Amino acid sequence: MTQSTIETQPNSKLLKGILIGGLVGGALTLLDSTTRNKVKRSAIRLKDNSMNMIEQVKENPGEMKEQMVSGVKGATETIKEAINDVENLYENVNEDVIGKVSEVKDISTNALGTAKEATSELKDISSKVVVAGKQLKETPSQSLKPNKKGEKESDEIVTKSELSNQKSISSNF
C-alpha cells in the first residue's frame, strides 16, 4: 500500500531526489571536455544509425523485416544447437562418471569380500598350525634334544608358530 502511494504521488521526495541527482551528475561529467566530446560523438553516431535505419525501413520495409526475422531465426537455431550440445555433454558425463563410480563400487566390494575370505582362511590355517604344534609337543620327549635353555625344540617351534600366526592375523586387520 505504501509502495503504490510513493510511486503515484507526483511530489514524491524520492523521485525528485533521483531526478535532481541524475541531472547534477550528468552536468558535472560534462564539465570535462573529453567526456563532452565522447558524449557528442556517441550522440551523433546514434542519430546517424537511427536515421539510416529509418531510411532503410521506409525504402524496403519487407527486406528489413526479412533481415530481422532471419537474424532472430539464426540466433534461435544457434541457441538450440548449444542447448543440444549441453544436453549431450551432460548425458555423456553422467553415463561415464556414474558408470565408473558403479564399477569402482563393485570392485571395492569384491576386494573387501576377498579380503574377508582370506582372513577367514588365514584363521583356519593358523588354527591348523597350532594343532600341529600341539601334536609335535605331545610326541615322545626322548626323540627330541633339549636346546640351550633346557626346553625342547618342539616347544620352541610351537611357540614361534603361534606368534607368527598371531602377527599375520593381526596385520590383516
C-alpha positions in Angstrom: 0.0 0.0 0.0 2.8 2.4 0.9 4.8 1.5 -2.1 2.0 2.3 -4.6 1.5 5.7 -2.8 5.1 6.6 -3.3 5.0 5.7 -7.0 1.8 7.5 -7.8 2.5 10.7 -5.9 3.8 13.4 -8.3 5.5 15.2 -5.5 7.5 12.2 -4.1 10.7 13.2 -2.5 12.5 10.1 -3.6 11.6 10.6 -7.3 12.7 14.3 -7.0 16.0 13.3 -5.4 16.7 10.7 -8.1 16.0 13.2 -10.9 18.0 16.0 -9.4 20.9 13.7 -8.6 20.9 12.4 -12.2 20.9 15.9 -13.6 23.6 17.2 -11.3 25.8 14.1 -12.0 25.3 14.4 -15.7 26.1 18.1 -15.6 29.3 17.5 -13.6 30.5 14.9 -16.0 30.0 17.2 -18.9 32.4 19.7 -17.4 35.3 17.5 -18.6 36.0 18.3 -22.3 37.0 14.7 -23.2 33.7 13.4 -21.7 31.7 16.1 -23.6 33.4 15.1 -26.9 32.7 11.4 -26.3 29.1 12.1 -25.5 28.8 14.3 -28.5 30.3 11.6 -30.8 28.1 8.9 -29.4 25.0 11.0 -29.9 26.0 11.8 -33.5 26.6 8.1 -34.2 23.3 7.1 -32.6 21.5 9.8 -34.6 23.2 8.7 -37.9 22.5 5.0 -37.3 18.8 5.7 -36.4 18.3 7.9 -39.5 20.0 5.2 -41.7 17.7 2.5 -40.2 14.6 4.7 -40.7 15.5 5.3 -44.3 16.1 1.6 -45.0 12.7 0.7 -43.4 11.0 3.4 -45.4 12.6 2.2 -48.7 12.3 -1.6 -48.2 10.1 -2.5 -45.2 9.8 -6.1 -46.4 13.5 -6.6 -46.7 14.2 -5.1 -43.3 11.6 -7.4 -41.8 13.2 -10.4 -43.5 16.6 -9.4 -42.3 15.3 -9.1 -38.7 13.4 -12.4 -38.9 16.4 -14.2 -40.4 18.6 -12.8 -37.7 16.3 -13.9 -34.9 15.9 -17.3 -36.6 19.7 -17.7 -36.9 20.2 -16.8 -33.2 17.4 -19.2 -32.2 19.0 -22.0 -34.2 22.4 -21.3 -32.6 20.9 -21.3 -29.1 19.0 -24.6 -29.9 22.3 -26.2 -31.0 24.1 -25.0 -27.9 21.3 -26.4 -25.7 21.5 -29.8 -27.6 25.3 -29.8 -27.1 25.0 -29.1 -23.4 22.4 -31.9 -23.1 24.6 -34.4 -24.9 27.6 -33.4 -22.8 25.6 -33.8 -19.7 24.4 -37.3 -20.8 27.9 -38.4 -21.7 29.5 -37.2 -18.5 26.6 -38.6 -16.5 26.9 -42.0 -18.1 30.7 -42.1 -17.9 31.0 -40.9 -14.3 28.1 -42.8 -12.9 29.2 -45.9 -14.7 32.8 -45.6 -13.4 31.6 -45.0 -9.9 29.4 -48.1 -10.1 32.4 -50.1 -11.4 34.6 -48.8 -8.6 32.0 -49.6 -6.0 31.6 -53.2 -7.4 35.4 -53.7 -7.5 35.9 -52.4 -3.9 33.0 -54.6 -2.7 34.6 -57.6 -4.4 38.0 -56.8 -2.9 36.6 -56.4 0.5 34.8 -59.8 0.2 38.1 -61.4 -1.0 40.0 -59.9 1.9 37.4 -61.2 4.4 37.6 -64.7 2.8 41.4 -64.6 3.0 41.3 -63.6 6.7 38.9 -66.5 7.4 41.2 -68.9 5.6 44.3 -67.5 7.4 42.5 -68.2 10.7 41.8 -71.7 9.6 45.4 -72.2 8.6 46.7 -70.7 11.9 44.5 -73.0 13.9 45.8 -76.0 11.9 49.4 -74.9 12.6 48.6 -74.6 16.3 47.1 -78.1 16.3 50.2 -79.4 14.5 52.4 -77.7 17.1 50.4 -79.3 19.9 50.8 -82.6 18.2 54.5 -82.1 18.0 54.6 -81.2 21.6 52.8 -84.4 22.6 55.4 -86.6 20.8 57.8 -88.6 23.0 60.3 -86.4 24.6 63.3 -88.8 24.2 63.5 -88.2 20.5 63.9 -84.5 20.8 67.1 -82.9 22.1 67.0 -80.0 24.6 68.1 -76.6 23.4 70.3 -74.2 25.4 67.6 -73.2 27.8 66.6 -76.7 28.5 63.4 -76.5 26.5 62.5 -79.0 23.9 62.7 -77.9 20.2 59.1 -78.8 19.7 58.0 -76.2 22.4 60.1 -73.6 20.6 58.6 -74.5 17.2 55.1 -74.3 18.6 55.7 -71.0 20.3 57.3 -69.4 17.2 54.4 -70.8 15.1 51.8 -69.4 17.4 53.5 -65.9 17.5 53.9 -65.9 13.7 50.2 -66.7 13.2 49.0 -64.1 15.6 51.1 -61.4 13.9 49.8 -62.4 10.5 46.2 -62.4 11.6 46.5 -59.0 13.4 48.3 -57.4 10.4 45.3 -58.4 8.2 43.0 -56.1 10.2 
